[in-house]
Amino acid sequence: MKSLNKIARNTIFLSFSQLAARVISFLYIIFLARSISVENFGIYVFILAFVNNFNPIIDFGTDRLILRETSRNLGAINYYWQRLFPFRLILSIFSYFILVLLSLAMSLNTQTVFYLAILGLILFPNTIISLIATIQNAKEKMEYQAFANIGTVIFTVIPGIIIIKLGLSLTLIII
C-alpha cells in the first residue's frame, strides 16, 4: 500500500507540474505575441528554439544512465554525481561555444548573435537542475522534478512580464 501511495503521489506531482508549466508557457507566449512587435517575437522564438536544441547534447544520455544505475543502487549516487557533474559542465561549455560559433557561421546579425550568446548561458543552470532532478527521480522523489518544471517556467515568465509592463526592450526579456 505504501508503494501505491508513492506511485500515486509521484504521478500527481509530475502530471500537475507538467500541465501547469505548459499552461503558463502557453499563456506567456500569447502575452508576448500580443505585447512585442512581430519582428521581435520572431527573433525571440528563433533564439529559444535554437538554444533548446543544445540540451540533448548536454544530456548525452546521462539522465537515462543515472536513472538506470542509481535506482538499482542508491549508494552509487555520489559516484555518478562526482563523475557526471564535471562531465556535464564540460558538455555545457562545449555546447555553448558550438552555439556561438554556429550563430556566427550562419551570418546572423550582431544583435541576434548577442541574444543567442546571452540566452545560451541558460544551458549552465539547466544542466545542473536536470542532473539534480534526475538523481531525485532515481530516489523516487518526483517533487523535485515537479518543482524544477514549474520553477524554470516561472523564472522565465515573471521577469518577462515585468520587463514588458515596464516597456523595456527585448534584450532584457532574453536576459
C-alpha positions in Angstrom: 0.0 0.0 0.0 2.9 2.3 0.8 4.4 1.9 -2.7 1.0 2.5 -4.3 0.7 5.8 -2.4 4.2 6.8 -3.5 3.3 6.0 -7.1 0.1 8.0 -6.9 1.8 10.9 -5.2 4.7 11.0 -7.8 2.2 10.7 -10.7 0.1 13.6 -9.4 3.2 15.7 -8.8 4.6 15.2 -12.3 1.3 15.4 -14.1 0.3 18.6 -12.3 3.7 20.2 -12.8 3.9 19.4 -16.5 0.3 20.6 -17.0 0.9 23.8 -15.0 4.2 24.5 -16.8 2.7 24.1 -20.2 -0.3 26.2 -19.4 1.9 29.0 -18.0 4.2 28.8 -21.1 1.2 28.9 -23.4 -0.3 31.9 -21.8 3.1 33.7 -21.7 3.7 33.1 -25.4 0.3 34.6 -26.1 1.1 37.5 -23.9 4.5 38.0 -25.6 3.0 37.8 -29.1 0.5 40.5 -28.3 2.9 42.7 -26.4 6.0 42.9 -28.6 6.4 43.5 -32.3 6.1 40.7 -34.8 9.8 41.0 -35.7 10.9 40.8 -32.0 8.6 37.9 -31.3 10.1 36.0 -34.3 13.6 36.7 -33.0 12.6 35.6 -29.5 11.1 32.3 -30.7 14.1 31.6 -33.0 16.5 32.2 -30.2 14.5 29.9 -27.8 14.3 27.2 -30.4 18.0 27.4 -31.3 19.2 27.3 -27.8 16.9 24.5 -26.7 18.4 22.3 -29.5 21.6 22.1 -27.5 20.0 20.5 -24.4 20.2 16.9 -25.8 24.0 17.4 -26.4 24.5 18.3 -22.8 22.4 15.4 -21.6 24.3 12.9 -23.8 22.2 10.0 -22.4 23.4 10.6 -18.8 19.9 11.1 -17.4 19.0 7.6 -18.5 22.2 6.2 -17.2 21.7 7.8 -13.8 18.1 6.5 -13.6 19.0 3.0 -14.6 22.1 2.6 -12.4 21.2 4.6 -9.2 17.7 3.4 -8.9 19.2 -0.1 -8.5 21.8 1.0 -6.1 21.2 4.3 -4.3 24.7 4.1 -2.8 26.0 4.8 -6.3 24.6 8.3 -6.4 27.8 10.0 -5.1 29.8 8.0 -7.6 27.7 9.2 -10.6 27.4 12.8 -9.2 31.2 13.2 -8.9 31.8 12.0 -12.4 28.8 13.3 -14.3 28.6 16.8 -12.8 32.0 17.8 -14.3 31.3 15.9 -17.5 28.0 17.8 -18.0 29.6 21.1 -17.2 32.2 20.4 -19.9 29.4 19.4 -22.3 27.7 22.7 -21.4 30.8 24.7 -22.2 31.3 22.8 -25.4 27.6 23.3 -26.4 27.8 27.0 -25.6 30.8 27.5 -27.8 29.2 25.5 -30.6 26.1 27.6 -30.2 28.0 30.8 -30.5 30.2 29.5 -33.4 27.1 28.3 -35.3 25.3 31.6 -34.8 28.4 33.4 -36.2 28.7 30.9 -39.1 25.1 31.5 -40.0 25.8 35.1 -40.7 23.1 36.3 -38.3 23.1 40.0 -37.4 25.1 41.1 -34.5 22.1 41.7 -32.3 20.8 38.1 -32.8 24.2 36.7 -32.1 24.3 38.7 -28.9 20.9 37.5 -27.9 21.9 33.8 -28.6 25.1 34.3 -26.6 23.1 35.7 -23.6 20.3 33.2 -23.7 22.7 30.4 -24.3 24.0 30.9 -20.8 20.8 29.2 -19.6 22.5 25.9 -20.6 24.7 26.0 -17.5 22.0 26.2 -14.8 19.7 23.9 -16.8 22.3 21.1 -16.8 22.7 21.3 -13.0 19.0 21.4 -12.4 18.4 18.5 -14.7 21.1 16.4 -13.0 19.8 17.1 -9.6 16.2 16.3 -10.7 17.3 13.1 -12.3 19.1 11.9 -9.2 16.0 12.7 -7.1 13.9 10.8 -9.7 16.1 7.8 -9.1 15.2 8.1 -5.4 11.6 8.2 -6.5 11.2 11.8 -5.2 9.4 13.3 -8.1 8.5 16.5 -6.3 12.0 17.8 -7.2 11.3 17.3 -10.9 7.9 18.9 -10.4 9.4 22.0 -8.7 12.1 22.1 -11.5 9.3 22.0 -14.2 7.3 24.9 -12.7 10.3 26.8 -11.3 12.0 27.0 -14.6 8.9 28.4 -16.4 8.2 30.9 -13.6 11.8 32.0 -13.6 11.3 33.0 -17.2 7.8 34.3 -17.2 7.8 36.7 -14.2 10.8 38.7 -15.3 9.5 38.8 -18.9 6.1 40.2 -17.8 7.7 42.8 -15.6 10.1 43.9 -18.4 7.2 44.2 -20.9 5.0 46.0 -18.4 7.8 48.5 -17.8 8.2 49.0 -21.6 11.7 47.8 -21.7 13.5 46.1 -24.7 13.7 42.6 -26.0 17.3 42.5 -24.8 16.1 42.4 -21.2 13.4 39.7 -21.9 16.2 37.5 -23.2 18.5 38.2 -20.3 
